[in-house]
Amino acid sequence: MLLPQSAPERVAVRFPGLTLTHGEVASAAGAVAEKVRGCSRVAVWATPSPETVLAVVGCLAAGVAVVPLNPKVGARELAHILADSAPELLLHAPADDPGIDLPRHAVDVAARVSGEPLPEPDGESVAFVVYTSGTTGPPKGVLLPRRAVASNLDALAEIWAWTPEDVVVHALPLFHVHGLIVGVLGTLRRGGTMWHLGRFTSAAVGQAFRDGATVMFGVPTMYHRLGLDCATDADLAAAVGRARLLVSGSAALPATDHARITEATGQRVVERYGMTETLMNCGVRADGERRPGIVGPALPGVEVRLADVVDGMGEIEVRGPNLFLGYLNRPDATAAAFVDGWFRTGDMAVREADGAFRIVGRRATDLIKSGGYKIGAGEIENALLEHPGVAEAAVTGEPDDDLGERIVAWVVPDGEPPSAAELADHVAALLAPHKRPRVVRYLDALPRNEMGKVTKRALHG
């Protein structure tokens, strides 16, 4: 079973104002399963709510593919997703009015249905249709099969020693694989407990750990704020210090944030690497060495290699049971994404001597070709963040008649802005002269999406 039944009286999910046991989740989701049975695809208005959890679990129990919808999605993107995926029904919380012209059903958290579980569908059947961010065109629907979800969650459980006794706390969106599949389904598959904070605050995280949480899933923005708050609040730092595991993902966690959290709490954050099409590919083990910028080796059962390696840096390619089936209605994009059965991620990395990977950026936006060199933006960003006058940093390339591309640093200062020359010398001393930024632009904040990733396409001179 994708979500095996465990101790029915153990708390399964907790949201502000509502707690459900595993037995209650199974029973209420059973009512959803009866409603959606016979459908091919069902859309879920994926607010951070217990109704979203029940809707997704109910669809999975019925063998129906889930199309999670971002409640803040724009009208044009929403219209594309609905036309492309053609869901037959929309599930939502009673308090929500999505305004979508589809047959709708409001999920009832109090509904209870008893009976035998439905037969487990084939592992190749689609569990989710998750849409990409659409940075290079209209969002593509990623077809994630049940075997990818199950195998990936079991691999994460192995490397993180994840057990039913763990209580996972997070405040991640539930329309994306990080919060929904890893955070919610990973916990339910283990038979443990997931606490969703509704909205992230350091105070809420601290209270969760005081109340017995053992693991936190977050994105770098959350850990940045948590680290700053822990540095000035000894009680909060002590609470976070109780954690068994702090896991960061969806983007690289800067070395400065690693150091700040460790200094304040004694904790070393674990990083992992994945994407919608592959779920998780790499991860630092709970008992492994935790180094800033390192996302660990390949997960059990997953193969990871570097292609077209130059100066130790190459594009990550992945093969294994965690891979998606293809892009919905896009055989052209599916064919272009694979080479001899390996999925081309578009992410650039370096493989360390111990087999762990260090991500240096995206091929399309983070690989800068300057003066005959191929340069990863990520390592320059990490170097900039080691300067005491830099709070946030992003690096892009811009056309240059002499160099081909010049390196541009976008910096959010921490106090008085350091000069461009000072930052260039700082990077050159840490890395190499050809990696120094030629231009520095100062901002009040970097543009980020809801997962905390910097939206570099919004950065332009």
Steps between C-alpha positions, in 0.01 A plus 500: 500500500621853422375611842492193724269506799679541834400556863155657452507697828833672432475863389555517124463869414467815703405838361418815697166420661468136390668166569420171324616151589607243242167328543310824444709585193431156351128525571451859378715433194283196435206734453703693243596174327132410459434843346784487246490131413484454124666835419822515303640825639380723785623850582566598861494865611810443708478740791706420812206323663383159622250495212791495253653202680171310499433584135840370391489185715146427383598531135801275550283243677265500201784476248420845358774738382526823700558840336608732785412865432687792648228721658701810404546401137433767238195483275692426179708222656195349670310496171792320333527238777128425498484478120809280487412259783120496446402402856147367545451636852642764734548425870533786748445608860146620579625850581664541158333623183752435222275649232576221254243375251519132595280262696610555859495315828574651841700257713347426840757431772225349717389242241560140595487196270588151618574202283778306335773699325478510123744284300842658450535627140794408281825675587520658155162669535514878543480627856558871431504748215718778641564806286846648463565866570488588130824701492570399139142502367154386609512268803536132414302229679739250658350150516621344826419128536422329828825298494702824486323638807523179702862416414618854561333535839645166608849608390470822701383302801812287473754784485326713764415211737139620473268302728138509625628673814606807304290817506569710190429873518486725195320796342555412135241543223294189427488539122863401451694176546704630796213578735237262366681182397805508729346690792148356513512165320845417630373538854179305440690218328722469806197502729630806681369849569510816286441843654431775248547849644272667247743791474870495580628688803806423706288517815265230367794278407648540846172413666462192282837370615409573862182297445684198364575557130813314391556597135456823302470534123561850364638715222800735530288809563352332807840390631643846437231656717523222758875542527476875550236457768690223677809721511313753717264270693666241722170329586415456132850372426468245782164381364635456146803326650268217609434398137610161377530628144474832316457451124529778242409470134358662183807725474853516637538610863777764522806414706437803722161363602650157567759659728252727678262214584782275617651770720165584661345153535774239460304355208645436153239521225462210255453588132350294220450546127199424285257634246143445389588250228717282723387568856815469716829395339760562769502555872740530792448212740393565857826339610704656219736795483313829460686761295361826357416464134508121502174317418638153567541193282227338289209351693477121529375362168567824312785542250654846452776589254659816357502551124722723285738564789735799466733598784316256726156652432229324300127468452319266737326206335280260696369146453289290737153416633452861612461629142178638358316343207516808280336835442123498448412566134866585424674204333749745346608637838510149647728372223729803534535446876652151472819357354537120498259468793671771709303813592685823428433724798653822369678541835877535515706338774842392618557156649712502814766237576263315735229471232280780633376770263524877518246686285642805323192622312266452208639443154264758348532780757799421723768386258692810396746485211747781556844547345512138383409362843183318606408641840227384739305787653439305820861495616530876449180554696636293788825698493312831509295379797821446695557878494367657822338784307282269285161376624377349172658449160415376153727476198404520133675542168450786255623535141846654472678587175839405639431209737192347338321533833591710801423392855243718674445484876165604648556578865278576796737674744519429870544856626729734305540365146851378423646646181494309174881489500507355851256225405687422179827468692327285762376251238831500311688416821267214592447349153699634205544838328291400197204427732480849647184703425555774245181681600330526841140616536343563839142407592278519807395135447545226242191389307395153616219257425289325763758225542769751590689471169639819351319581174803605299298581191362796697855636540609728219691821470 
